[in-house]
């Protein structure tokens, strides 16, 4: 099935793919941040910085 450019179905799927891509990007970024925050090395650095204050 070939879709015409500007077809409402094409626009719907394009919007759907864009929304899904943004959701996947947000999820991956959130998981990366969560993993980074739970890293023992980061916690050690934070503890050293707190002791210096």
Backbone torsions as a table, in degrees:
resi	resn	phi	psi	omega
1	UNK	NA	125.4	179.1
2	UNK	-102.2	130.7	-178.2
3	UNK	-99.1	135.9	177.7
4	UNK	-74.2	140.9	175.1
5	UNK	-62.6	136.7	-179.3
6	UNK	88.4	-3.2	177.0
7	UNK	-63.3	142.2	-178.7
8	UNK	-62.3	-33.8	177.8
9	UNK	-66.6	-39.6	178.1
10	UNK	-63.9	-43.8	178.6
11	UNK	-64.4	-37.9	178.8
12	UNK	-62.6	-48.9	-179.0
13	UNK	-67.1	-34.3	177.2
14	UNK	-64.2	-44.2	177.7
15	UNK	-64.8	-41.5	179.3
16	UNK	-62.1	-44.9	179.2
17	UNK	-64.4	-39.9	178.5
18	UNK	-63.3	-45.3	179.4
19	UNK	-63.9	-44.0	178.9
20	UNK	-63.5	-39.6	178.7
21	UNK	-63.3	-41.4	178.0
22	UNK	-65.5	-39.6	178.0
23	UNK	-64.8	-42.9	178.7
24	UNK	-64.0	-43.6	178.4
25	UNK	-60.3	-44.8	179.1
26	UNK	-62.2	-41.9	179.3
27	UNK	-64.3	-44.9	-179.9
28	UNK	-64.3	-42.2	178.6
29	UNK	-63.7	-41.9	179.1
30	UNK	-63.7	-43.9	179.8
31	UNK	-65.6	-38.5	178.0
32	UNK	-63.6	-44.4	178.7
33	UNK	-64.1	-42.6	179.2
34	UNK	-62.9	-42.7	179.0
35	UNK	-65.2	-42.0	-179.8
36	UNK	-63.9	-42.0	-179.0
37	UNK	-68.1	-28.1	-178.0
38	UNK	-91.7	3.8	179.1
39	UNK	-69.3	129.1	-179.8
40	UNK	-59.3	-33.4	179.8
41	UNK	-64.4	-39.8	178.7
42	UNK	-66.1	-40.4	178.8
43	UNK	-64.7	-37.4	177.4
44	UNK	-65.0	-41.7	178.1
45	UNK	-63.7	-42.6	178.3
46	UNK	-62.1	-38.9	179.9
47	UNK	-66.3	-42.0	178.4
48	UNK	-62.8	-42.6	179.5
49	UNK	-64.6	-37.4	177.9
50	UNK	-66.1	-37.4	-179.7
51	UNK	-68.4	-29.4	-178.8
52	UNK	-75.8	-20.1	-178.8
53	UNK	-76.8	NA	NA
